[in-house]
Amino acid sequence: MSQDDIRAEQSLAPTIQAATQLPLLGLTVGCDGAWSARFWNRIGHRRYDLNWCESVRIAGEWFNATYDNKQIPQPPFREELTRTVSAWGDEIQALIGRVRIGVVGAGSVGSIVAESLARMGVGQLILIDHDAVERVNLDRLLHAKSRDIGCAKVRVLAKALGASATAASFQALPIEYSIVESEGFRAALDCDILFSCVDRPWPRSVLNFIAYAHLIPVVDGGILIHSSRKRQGLIGADWKAHIATPPRRCLECLGQYDPGVVSTERDGYFDDPSYISNISSDHPIYRNENVFCFSLAAASLEILQLVSMIVRPSGISNTGAMAQHFVTGTIEQSYDKCNSGCFFQSIVALGDHAPVQVTGDHRVARDARSARQSKARRAWCKFQQMLRSHYVILPKNWARC
Ligand SMILES: [Zn+2]
């Protein structure tokens, strides 16, 4: 910035602060298309301090972001990334290395997506899921082993990704909350891009809200398996991948969830055994019962959507909403926009001012966390008792049962 630019923003800061009760946000774009941004925070009477933003994310058909090199330096490429960098070049890899990606849902699709991102050189992953590993997950949950049963899925995954990551400085942050809880929601808002690997309507509707109100692109997908319970045979399987971000079609208009079913889930009916026992086998709640090979295909399609949006091969960043049919091997593409009157198009970029509360209390997530904490406490007590029984004198500051 020139001294003239600095003086101009400094003189504007008091007027903006008085009119909005918010600090002035200054933005400039260089001749190379790179943006920089700073807040002018009030520190006294007519005194304003310049605070540079770490990064500026540009919303639109293709993804781009510019970073303040002093705060987030360009990561060095390790030898492990030689082939990857040769495919799309240093500039794109520098962007991938600094982008912060959230994977919401650490199930079968989410674990494969996270593994791909870690190997592609993504530097920061935020993993959001309240659930624990169960024995029935082991046929499709990447990295999970029988010894992990009962552990939080995000912790198991974060630990394994540390060994797979190729970035010079890699961080996987596990968040043991659902995206519908305020803690999970806030963690998602810290991301530049989100992957929706959830299997329920409420979390998907929250991610749709974030995509439009907070301008964070959401890569979403899903798997639908048709099988005959009578004949015990597979009839077909389909999987989809698309990105929800303005001006593309939103998840609700794509039919990825039914808003009527969201309110049923928010009211807790999906976790009520008496309600579950009365719903049909084709209800949305059962639609994501999948197997590893289909999860692999869906995760691959989702990752390719991300790569198109960032790399723009041959100038194409949008390959449309894609659906692949297993039986016929065909792929469908759609470039349709939102339906007229779509609510999400009316809240684009409103952020915290959007007139809707999407988070709420999630009893099952709460119970799952407290059960894990109790189990960890019991294991700790057992360990201390074992030490005492072997005449080991414990220091006074050790926690007692
Ligand atoms: Zn829409």
Residues whose N, C-alpha, C, O or C-beta is under 5 A from the ligand:
A	BS01	ZN	C250 C253 C338 N339 C342 F344
